[in-house]
């Protein structure tokens, strides 16, 4: 199965070394080991993890050059999409923020096993201090785009971008997020549809064109109660 995954990755323009292939294998093994102790993923077969998690995460490279980029992965959970991207692009300067301490402990163990340096932060993204800082902020299956925009765009430097991983039902989310993007200095750039293991997926790229107000992001309960 791994062979199929690596062949598809080649079509995305990435040639993985033997070391990187072993890192993906280690990732799978550590994920399954920890998944017995805590709920990290409902997908447990090798094919599902490689295709629906690893491959899906790597599709960002269809939209942007990741070489030497400063990336923030919001609500990464078991490390998606940040960790597969870090394996494929070791020079990526990756920060992962997650609200659950147990997931951060898992990611600490994973980074040690993979020999990768990643900044791991336990806490809520709206409490993070580095606004207007990152080249790329990304989130996968975290929240509706309208809410994600306020959680993510304030941390992107002008000229950088926000990339959201979504299912195919994005038209309503895009329409509902128009006001939020405008207030936060974001402009819709690309909507890319693709297929992973017979499942339709979508990547939404928003470019940061101007600095938004320093009052954003608000606490999450306020964002949910009164979204932009």
PyMOL commands that set and color helices and strands:
alter all, ss='L'
color gray80, all
select helices_A, chain A and resi 2-11+18-35+46-62+82-88+101-114+125-127+145-155+171-176+178-184+220-225
alter helices_A, ss='H'
color red, helices_A
select strands_A, chain A and resi 70-74+93-98+119-122+134-140+156-166+186-196+199-208
alter strands_A, ss='S'
color yellow, strands_A
deselect
rebuild
show_as cartoon
